Amino acid sequence: MVRFGVAVPEGLLRDFDRQIERKGVPNRSEAIRQLIRDSISDTRWTEGKGTVYGSVTISYNHHTREACSTLTDIQHDFGDVIICTSHVHADHDHCVEVIMVKGQASRVKALIEELSGVRAINNLSPVIASIL
């Protein structure tokens, strides 16, 4: 571990201390480490570099022409980064899938771009983090 000092306005530090207490973070050092990891993870994802993992949740109308076959084809094309999927019949017309991913950020981004182009998709929500 490396120790370093940080100058912070008093009010900002007070708000930070309240926040980490509410979250149950044991101390400032751990809270700062978490912020640093989050920042590096976000940058890697944004730049499309490194290994990432996470989930891509989609909702779609399964009655839309060729929706299911298109989604299946895309998932087969990205079998190298898809770990597993979970499918839920939300109602008579709609399905929800959670696609778990792990792989190169650029490849996961490509999967998300492909899914985004499917007409039947109503919502697409990725939650992605880097492995640090």
NORJONOR-V919028 format. One line per field, one symbol per residue. psi: psi as a letter, one per 20 degrees, with the letter a starting at -180 (. if undefined). burial: b if it has 16 or more other C-alpha atoms within 10 Angstrom, else e. Layout:
# NORJONOR-V919028
psi->???
burial->???
This chain:
# NORJONOR-V919028
psi->qpqqqpppqghghghgggghghijphrgghggggggggggggggggikqrprrbqopqqqoiippjgghggggghhhkhhipgrqpppogahiqqpqpopqpapghhhgggggghhiphiphppoqoqqqo.
burial->eeeeeeeeeeeeeeeebeebeeeeeeeeeebeeeeebeebbeebbeebeebbbbbbbbbbbbeeeebeeebeeebeebeebbeeeeeeeeeeebbbbbbbbbbbbbbbbebbeebeeeebbeebebebbbee
